[in-house]
């Protein structure tokens, strides 16, 4: 039986770890967690915030995920959008999901991310 999503993995080009650390760490406010040594040798980086875990894996034939994406629930969505904008990340609002406020952004390698907050 499935009980939870453990993590979401996104792809990135080799050598992009510093840009990913700046975005996922500084911009999104996530914490980088160490990879096990055998996996660290492959490059990439892992991040978490509360129960949200994102893994960034390196791939030679990288193509950004422009449609497939993680949907990340936030609180204080206006302040969070302002945080991303202040860090130079794009924010595109979308009103098409009933009962939610949401926007899309992308990481420095072009992967799409969705941020949403239920309307109460």
Phi, psi and omega in degrees: 000135175287140179237336182188165169270123180284315179196167172241133177254133174244151179267157178205158179283148177306140178087003182265008185303319181297317178294321178294319177298318179297317183287303185289327179277296185287311185287308183276342179080022178274163179255131175284136177245143182293141174274150173303144185309318181296328178276327179300330180297341180275354184085186181088182181203154181242143181225153174211156174211110186062234180268002180275125179231126176238131176248133176250114181252143182275138176218134182298319183264045185300134168225127183298147176279104182267338179249304177296140184194156170280144172258115186251120180280136181230165168245146182067055189299326179295316178294324180292319176298320178296322178300314180297316179300317180298332178268006177084010179275144179289145176228120179237110181287148179219126183256017189272357180254105182303140178081007181219152164254138181207158173215162176247151173216183174216149179281176186294349178254005173099003177289136180281138176229139177250135177239128183217153179221127177297144176273130182257000000 
